[in-house]
């Protein structure tokens, strides 16, 4: 019998696999600064994408994206700025959210993945 709980590392691994299958390259995983953490940093030919992964059993209470409030967005932006100072690039920065819904926790065979590109306005 497997675990039915949700693991952030499991969700981030699913998100990374999803991104790779959609022709993104994973640049960093769990990048931390004194301001916060970015779950995944990925890139394609045009964008350097700072990805927040939100894992939930269901959207019944609230969509996962709703947990990325203004305060969280500000921390992500600041952490991304620190990253860009450390690793300059010509790519356009973008902030995405990947929502993963796994009703059976880590036993879910086919989690629903919703990729919200350019999620912060």
C-alpha positions in Angstrom: 0.0 0.0 0.0 1.4 3.4 -1.1 1.3 6.8 0.6 -1.9 8.8 0.1 -0.4 12.0 1.3 0.9 14.7 -1.0 4.7 15.3 -1.3 6.0 18.6 -2.6 9.1 16.8 -4.0 6.7 14.4 -5.8 4.7 17.3 -7.3 7.9 19.2 -8.3 9.2 16.0 -10.0 5.9 15.7 -11.9 6.0 19.3 -12.9 9.6 18.9 -14.1 8.7 15.9 -16.2 5.7 17.8 -17.7 7.9 20.7 -18.6 10.6 18.5 -20.2 7.9 16.7 -22.2 6.9 20.2 -23.5 10.4 21.1 -24.7 11.5 23.1 -21.6 14.9 22.5 -20.1 15.1 22.5 -16.2 17.8 25.0 -15.2 17.4 24.9 -11.4 15.3 23.1 -8.8 14.5 24.6 -5.4 16.5 27.8 -5.9 16.7 29.6 -2.6 17.6 33.2 -1.6 17.1 35.0 1.7 13.8 36.2 0.3 12.3 32.8 -0.6 12.4 29.8 -2.9 11.4 29.1 -6.5 10.3 25.5 -7.0 11.6 25.2 -10.6 13.4 27.4 -13.1 13.1 26.3 -16.7 13.8 27.7 -20.1 13.0 27.5 -23.7 14.3 29.5 -26.6 12.5 32.7 -25.6 11.8 32.6 -21.8 13.5 31.9 -18.5 10.5 30.6 -16.5 10.2 30.8 -12.7 7.7 28.1 -11.8 5.6 27.8 -8.6 4.2 24.3 -8.2 0.9 23.9 -6.3 -0.2 20.4 -5.4 -3.7 19.6 -4.1 -5.9 16.6 -3.8 -8.8 18.5 -5.5 -10.0 21.9 -6.6 -13.2 21.6 -4.5 -12.1 24.1 -1.8 -10.1 26.5 -4.0 -8.0 26.3 -7.2 -4.3 25.8 -6.5 -3.5 29.1 -8.2 -5.5 30.9 -5.5 -2.7 29.9 -3.0 -0.2 32.1 -4.9 -1.3 35.3 -3.3 0.2 38.8 -3.9 2.6 38.3 -1.0 3.9 35.0 -2.5 4.1 36.6 -5.9 6.2 39.4 -4.5 8.6 36.9 -2.8 8.9 35.0 -6.0 9.7 38.2 -8.0 12.3 39.2 -5.5 13.9 35.8 -5.5 13.9 35.8 -9.3 15.6 39.2 -9.3 18.4 37.7 -7.1 18.7 34.7 -9.4 19.0 37.0 -12.5 21.7 39.1 -10.8 23.6 35.9 -10.1 22.9 34.3 -13.5 22.3 37.0 -16.1 20.5 36.0 -19.3 19.1 37.5 -22.5 16.0 35.4 -22.1 12.7 37.1 -21.1 11.7 36.2 -17.5 8.2 34.8 -17.0 6.3 33.5 -14.0 4.3 30.3 -14.4 2.2 28.3 -12.0 1.7 24.5 -12.4 -1.3 23.2 -10.6 -1.3 19.4 -9.9 -4.5 17.7 -8.7 -3.9 14.2 -7.3 -7.0 12.9 -5.6 -5.3 9.7 -4.4 -2.1 11.5 -3.2 1.1 10.0 -4.5 -0.9 6.9 -5.5 -2.7 8.9 -8.2 -2.0 7.2 -11.5 -2.9 10.2 -13.8 -2.7 13.5 -11.9 -4.3 16.4 -13.6 -1.7 19.0 -14.5 -2.7 22.6 -15.4 0.1 24.8 -16.6 -0.7 28.5 -16.2 1.8 30.5 -18.3 2.6 34.1 -17.4 0.5 33.7 -14.3 1.4 37.0 -12.6 0.1 40.2 -14.1 
